[in-house]
Amino acid sequence: MSTPVTTLSPAELQKAAREHLWLHFTRMSSYTGEEIPIIVRGDGCYLEDINGKRYLDALAGLFAVNIGYGFGDEIGEAAAAQLRELPFYTNWSYAHPRAIELAAEVASVAPGDLNRVFFVSGGSEAVESAWKLARQYYSARGDNVRAQVAERMAAGERIEQRIPSQRRWKAVARRIAYHGTTMGALSINGIASLRIPFEPLVPDVIHVHNTNRYHRPPEETEAEFTAFLLEDLEEAILQAGPETVAMVIFEPVQNAGGSYTPPEGYWKGVREVCDRYEILLCADEVITGFGRVGAWFGSERYDIRPDIITSAKGLSSAHAAIGAVIARDSVMEPFLEGHEMYAHGITFGGHPVMAAIALKNIEIMRRERIIEHVAEKQDYFHQALSQLLDLPIVGDLRGTGFFYALELVKDKETRETFSDEECETLLRGFLSPRLFEAGLICRADDRGDPVIQISPPLVADTAEIDEIVSILGEVLTEASQRMNR
Ligand SMILES: Cc1ncc(COP(=O)(O)O)c(C=O)c1O
């Protein structure tokens, strides 16, 4: 067991947390008279709090600690070596070995010709940067055409070609989807309650249907559902004016709302719609990237063929604050000519210590065959969780890889969902604290319909999967009884 780093006693930590630490997305009032949970160490798939209580982390931090908590020493050594060699240098006009090596490594695991890597500090910045890249891509292309025409005219050629305005700025995203909190990424979110406090937002984002099939008419076939979604997407683009739409941004499997997997033919159709109107397709793989769905990227798993991938969390298994925008060669092309440059940068983008950590993470993922493990165990995981469908409160099980959600319903026959008030009592009042008390960290979420999200470290094995299912079974049985009282 490692020696604690802190010099403060548990009581002093509680006091300092109350007085100084502002928790993210947290109703601070909920800790009035309650202890703030303080996690002090991790090991494999388990965490330990300040009182010595252990928890199975079925959320992998925040869908992020893909290799689990057992490789800290090895990663720490890589970070320390980098700190000794070069603690910091920037990617603004300069390169350094770790950023170069990591870019090459990321390109090697990314599908197809997604070969160009722009580093950022996290997922929101990745989404923000992808949208800016898409916006500037069209104007850079237009500028290049204009420059070529001007050059030919200067050489005496008579050209009557009209150069169309190439500016595009709109983004298309899906309802209920979460894409981050910085203003651009926030504007892309399809969760109204997150956007409203910060309006007016960045123009213009159009939100289309997500792939939640559970509340569609039961007689609708999968092919009909796909056709409905693609028509909805195309119609939204036509309404917005295709010549103004820069980017379609969807997750391979949408997290918020509860692991919405794509129906058959969906991604092929989305790619076709984007091609028809020359719109860049961005796969937001902040969660699905680096193994969560049993492949390096969801784009590979679903043959998405995106123009841009956004990634963060699993890139370093959350051992470092690093994200990456990965672009196809063709997306970088307009920026390789003349005076063009992508007018964007972040001091910490490609930080050498963060890059060294991410490199070590990828090395560990390869060595430990993490992706293969997820692919091998995903059916077991799905089957184990499907036992919970016997409970009256569990309406649906969705997901793939190590990325699942259980939708909770009031009435299984009619698929009636809980009211806002019932969600408050059920999720916040009972399930979240009860699961935590039972030693399981997972998320009870009602950004869409109420769901329990399950997304453990990718090193979880049958023992951890069985434990997750057993604790969920007990607590959800209790929840069913309470709701039926
Ligand atoms: C799909 C997706 N995109 C973007 C983000 C934002 O990432 P970050 O919290 O690192 O800014 C998240 C975070 O959960 C996410 O799930």
The ligand as an SDF file (V2000), in Angstrom:
LIG
                    3D

 16 16  0  0  0  0  0  0  0  0999 V2000
  -18.8590   12.4590  -25.8200 C   0  0  0  0  0  0  0  0  0  0  0  0
  -18.1860   13.5040  -24.9790 C   0  0  0  0  0  0  0  0  0  0  0  0
  -17.6400   14.5770  -25.5620 N   0  0  0  0  0  0  0  0  0  0  0  0
  -17.0200   15.5300  -24.8440 C   0  0  0  0  0  0  0  0  0  0  0  0
  -16.9250   15.4400  -23.4800 C   0  0  0  0  0  0  0  0  0  0  0  0
  -16.2380   16.5140  -22.6910 C   0  0  0  0  0  0  0  0  0  0  0  0
  -15.0470   16.0370  -22.1630 O   0  0  0  0  0  0  0  0  0  0  0  0
  -14.3040   16.7780  -20.9480 P   0  0  0  0  0  0  0  0  0  0  0  0
  -15.1330   16.5410  -19.7270 O   0  0  0  0  0  0  0  0  0  0  0  0
  -12.9630   16.0970  -20.9010 O   0  0  0  0  0  0  0  0  0  0  0  0
  -14.1860   18.2060  -21.2960 O   0  0  0  0  0  0  0  0  0  0  0  0
  -17.4630   14.3270  -22.8260 C   0  0  0  0  0  0  0  0  0  0  0  0
  -17.3610   14.1960  -21.3640 C   0  0  0  0  0  0  0  0  0  0  0  0
  -17.8890   13.3230  -20.7490 O   0  0  0  0  0  0  0  0  0  0  0  0
  -18.1180   13.3390  -23.5960 C   0  0  0  0  0  0  0  0  0  0  0  0
  -18.6770   12.2680  -23.0130 O   0  0  0  0  0  0  0  0  0  0  0  0
  1  2  1  0
  2  3  1  0
  2 15  2  0
  3  4  2  0
  4  5  1  0
  5  6  1  0
  5 12  2  0
  6  7  1  0
  7  8  1  0
  8  9  2  0
  8 10  1  0
  8 11  1  0
 12 13  1  0
 12 15  1  0
 13 14  2  0
 15 16  1  0
M  END
$$$$
